[in-house]
Amino acid sequence: MTPTILPRRHAILVVGSLNMDLVFEVPRMPHPGESLVGQRYSRIPGGKGANQAVGLARLGAKVTLAGKIGRDADGAKLLEVLKEEGIATNFVFTAEETATGLAVILLDHTGQNAIVTYPGANLDLKEADIQTAFAAGGFDALMLQLEVPNEIIIASYQFAKKMGIPTFLDAGPARTFPLEQIRGIDVLSPNETEVLALTGIEVRSIADAELCAAELMFRSDAKAVVIKLGAAGALLRTADGRCEHFRARKVNVVDSTAAGDAFMAALMIRYLETTDLRESVTYANLAGALATTRLGAQPSLPTALEIEVSSQQWQRRMGSHV
């Protein structure tokens, strides 16, 4: 009998944030100065770093998360959930005098959200903390976001560069960032609001996205820029100057929270498996769409099997319309 050869599990280091999400479901977004009665609320583990770590783990990666929590009930709960997902938390450190990060999310009936974050312990993450994580070695890739201090992001990229492993940066949440200090990064991926913060250009069309992708590539010298366009899909620009628009899959949106995190996790894992950026963006689009069909950040992140089943269903639907 021929032995079954299991696919290699890529070892990924995620350096990023951990938050507890306080989600309020509301009939609509409140007007300035208005008190609005919510329909329900829930506390759900989140934070872009933790979300992407969970997303990668559910897609089969061997994941280590480096970050910081407070010495409180929220921090303890976040750690518990990460361990249940099989994520290594050896390098999730504890801040003694700062609370765990918190995000307050208003979610309306269309699935759109508005988010206010308190960074808390995420801003206490130190270069010595992440240096300890990198010293463990054995990583195949690095995932970063913008919910930790700039110096941590830049130092993490430099460590990864010395190790010769690819780095992906999810340029969220929306804020300015010195892209020139991470020149040569492998994949840079903002959404439309993050593009505006980085370039000052509002994305109103695919042509706008192409212009912004060129600007972002010029400043960062990235090997690829992938702009997440929400319901419009995603735009890929590669180092040879080629741009391609990938349409989104149509789904019934329940909650768009963490759709970008699902996208990033899927983009990275498929790229590590295939080195094909076009296939990776297609796969990521499907993962992001699936994440919008469920409530909450981490609960919405799909598994590899769910993406595969959804892809097959979509292909059958497309075939029935030919």
C-alpha positions in Angstrom: 0.0 0.0 0.0 1.3 3.4 -0.9 1.6 5.6 2.2 -0.5 8.8 2.3 1.7 11.9 1.9 0.2 14.7 3.9 0.8 18.3 2.6 3.6 20.2 4.4 2.4 22.5 7.1 4.0 25.9 6.6 5.3 27.5 9.8 4.2 31.1 10.0 5.0 33.8 12.5 2.3 36.4 13.0 3.4 39.6 14.8 0.3 41.6 15.7 -2.6 42.6 17.9 -5.0 40.8 20.2 -8.3 42.5 21.1 -11.6 41.5 22.7 -14.4 42.7 20.3 -17.5 44.1 21.9 -20.0 43.8 19.1 -23.3 45.8 19.1 -25.9 44.9 16.6 -27.9 48.0 15.7 -30.7 48.7 13.2 -28.6 51.4 11.5 -25.6 53.5 12.3 -26.4 56.3 14.9 -26.3 60.0 13.9 -23.9 62.3 15.8 -25.3 63.0 19.3 -28.0 60.3 19.0 -28.6 57.6 21.5 -29.6 54.4 19.7 -31.0 51.2 21.2 -29.1 48.2 20.1 -30.7 44.8 19.4 -28.0 42.6 21.1 -24.3 42.5 21.9 -21.6 39.9 22.3 -18.0 39.6 23.3 -15.9 37.9 20.6 -12.1 37.3 20.4 -10.5 39.6 17.7 -7.6 41.8 16.9 -6.1 41.6 13.4 -3.0 39.7 14.5 -5.0 37.1 16.4 -7.6 36.9 13.6 -5.0 36.2 11.0 -3.3 33.6 13.2 -6.6 31.8 13.6 -7.3 32.1 9.9 -4.0 30.6 9.0 -4.3 27.8 11.5 -7.7 26.8 10.1 -6.2 26.7 6.6 -3.6 24.2 7.9 -0.6 26.3 8.8 1.6 25.8 11.9 1.1 29.2 13.5 3.0 31.1 16.2 1.6 34.5 17.4 3.8 37.2 19.0 1.9 39.9 20.7 0.8 41.3 24.1 -2.2 41.2 26.3 -3.1 42.6 29.7 -3.3 40.7 33.0 -7.1 40.6 32.9 -10.0 38.3 32.1 -10.1 39.4 28.4 -6.4 38.5 28.0 -6.9 35.1 29.6 -9.9 34.4 27.3 -8.0 35.4 24.2 -5.1 33.0 25.1 -7.5 30.2 25.8 -9.1 30.5 22.4 -5.8 30.7 20.6 -4.6 27.5 22.3 -7.9 25.8 21.3 -7.0 26.6 17.7 -3.6 25.0 18.0 -1.7 28.3 17.9 1.6 28.6 19.7 1.3 31.4 22.3 4.8 31.2 23.8 5.5 34.7 22.6 2.2 36.3 23.6 3.5 38.4 26.5 1.7 40.1 29.4 1.7 43.8 30.2 1.6 44.4 33.9 -0.1 47.9 33.9 -2.0 48.0 30.6 -5.4 46.4 29.8 -5.9 44.0 26.9 -6.9 45.7 23.7 -10.6 46.3 23.1 -12.6 47.0 19.9 -16.2 48.3 20.0 -18.0 47.3 16.8 -21.3 48.7 15.6 -22.9 46.3 13.1 -26.0 47.3 11.1 -28.6 45.1 9.4 -26.7 45.2 6.1 -23.6 43.6 7.6 -21.6 46.9 7.4 -19.7 48.0 10.5 -18.0 50.9 12.3 -15.1 50.1 14.7 -13.5 52.0 17.5 -10.4 50.4 19.0 -8.5 50.9 22.3 -5.0 49.5 21.5 -4.1 48.9 25.2 -1.4 46.3 25.6 -0.8 46.0 21.9 1.2 49.3 22.1 3.4 47.8 24.8 4.9 45.2 22.5 8.7 45.7 22.5 11.4 44.9 20.0 13.0 42.5 22.6 9.7 40.6 22.7 9.7 39.9 18.9 13.4 39.3 18.9 12.8 36.4 21.3 10.2 35.0 18.9 12.4 35.2 15.8 15.3 33.6 17.8 13.1 30.4 18.0 13.6 30.1 14.2 12.1 27.7 11.8 9.5 30.0 10.2 8.6 30.0 6.6 6.9 33.4 6.4 5.9 36.5 8.4 2.5 38.2 8.6 2.2 41.8 9.9 -0.6 44.4 10.3 -0.7 48.0 11.5 -2.2 47.5 15.0 1.2 47.5 16.7 3.8 50.3 16.9 5.7 51.2 13.7 9.0 50.2 15.2 7.8 46.7 15.8 6.6 46.3 12.2 9.8 47.6 10.8 12.0 45.6 13.1 10.0 42.4 12.4 10.4 42.9 8.6 14.1 43.4 9.1 14.4 40.2 11.1 12.4 38.3 8.4 14.6 39.7 5.7 17.7 38.5 7.5 16.1 35.0 7.8 15.3 35.1 4.1 11.5 34.5 4.6 8.7 36.3 2.8 6.7 39.0 4.6 3.1 40.0 4.0 1.8 43.3 5.4 -2.0 43.8 5.8 -1.9 47.7 5.9 -4.8 48.0 8.3 -6.3 49.6 10.2 -6.2 52.8 8.1 -3.4 55.1 9.1 -0.2 56.6 7.8 2.9 54.4 7.7 6.5 54.9 6.4 6.4 52.4 3.5 9.9 53.4 2.5 11.2 51.7 5.6 10.0 48.3 4.5 11.3 48.4 1.0 11.3 45.1 -0.8 8.4 43.6 1.2 6.8 40.6 -0.6 3.1 41.5 -0.5 1.5 44.8 0.6 -2.3 44.7 0.9 -4.5 47.6 2.0 -8.2 48.1 1.5 -9.8 51.3 0.0 -9.8 53.3 3.3 -6.2 52.2 4.0 -5.1 53.2 0.5 -6.6 56.7 1.2 -4.6 57.0 4.5 -1.4 55.8 2.8 -1.6 57.8 -0.5 -4.2 60.5 0.0 -6.1 59.2 -3.1 -9.7 58.0 -2.8 -10.5 54.8 -4.6 -13.7 55.3 -6.5 -13.0 53.0 -9.5 -10.7 50.2 -10.7 -8.7 52.9 -12.5 -8.2 54.7 -9.2 -7.1 51.4 -7.6 -4.6 50.8 -10.4 -3.1 54.3 -9.9 -2.8 53.8 -6.1 -1.3 50.3 -6.6 1.4 51.9 -8.7 2.1 54.6 -6.1 2.3 52.0 -3.3 4.6 49.8 -5.3 6.9 52.8 -6.0 7.1 53.7 -2.3 7.5 50.2 -0.9 9.2 48.4 -3.8 6.9 45.5 -3.0 7.0 42.4 -5.1 3.2 42.6 -5.3 0.4 45.0 -4.2 -3.0 43.6 -3.5 -5.8 46.1 -2.9 -8.9 44.7 -1.2 -12.0 46.3 -2.7 -14.8 44.8 -0.6 -17.8 43.9 -2.7 -15.8 44.9 -5.8 -13.2 42.1 -5.2 -9.5 42.8 -5.3 -6.8 44.3 -7.6 -3.4 42.7 -8.0 -0.4 44.6 -9.3 2.8 42.7 -9.8 6.4 43.9 -10.0 6.3 43.8 -13.8 3.6 46.6 -13.7 0.7 44.3 -14.7 -2.7 44.9 -13.0 -5.6 42.5 -12.8 -9.0 42.9 -11.2 -10.6 39.9 -9.5 -14.3 40.1 -9.0 -15.8 39.2 -5.6 -18.0 36.2 -5.0 -21.6 37.3 -4.3 -22.9 36.1 -0.9 -25.5 37.2 1.6 -23.5 39.4 3.9 -24.1 39.1 7.7 -21.0 40.8 9.1 -18.0 42.1 7.2 -15.8 42.1 10.3 -12.5 40.1 9.7 -13.3 39.5 6.0 -10.0 41.2 5.3 -8.2 39.0 7.8 -9.7 35.8 6.2 -8.5 37.2 2.8 -5.0 37.8 4.0 -4.7 34.3 5.7 -5.9 32.6 2.5 -3.7 34.8 0.2 -0.6 33.9 2.2 -1.2 30.2 2.6 -2.1 29.7 -1.1 0.9 31.7 -2.2 3.2 29.6 0.0 1.7 26.4 -1.5 1.8 27.5 -5.2 3.8 30.8 -5.6 1.0 31.8 -8.0 -0.3 35.2 -7.0 -3.3 35.1 -9.4 -4.5 31.8 -7.9 -3.8 33.1 -4.5 -6.0 36.2 -4.9 -8.8 34.1 -6.4 -8.6 31.8 -3.3 -8.4 34.8 -0.9 -11.5 36.4 -2.5 -13.5 33.3 -1.7 -12.2 33.1 1.8 -13.1 36.8 2.4 -16.6 36.3 1.0 -17.2 33.3 3.2 -16.2 35.2 6.3 -18.9 37.8 5.7 -21.6 35.2 5.9 -21.2 34.7 9.7 -21.2 37.0 12.8 -18.0 37.9 14.5 -14.3 38.1 13.8 -12.7 34.8 14.6 -15.9 32.7 14.5 -16.3 33.7 10.8 -12.9 32.6 9.6 -13.3 29.6 7.2 -11.4 26.3 7.1 -9.7 24.9 4.0 -12.5 22.4 3.7 -15.2 25.1 3.8 -13.4 27.1 1.1 -13.1 24.0 -1.1 -16.8 23.1 -0.7 -17.8 26.7 -1.5 -15.6 26.8 -4.5 -17.1 23.6 -5.9 -20.6 24.9 -5.3 -19.7 28.2 -7.1 -18.3 26.3 -10.0 -21.5 24.2 -10.3 -23.6 27.4 -10.3 -21.4 29.0 -12.9 -21.7 25.8 -15.0 -25.5 25.8 -14.8 -25.5 29.3 -16.3 -23.3 28.5 -19.3 
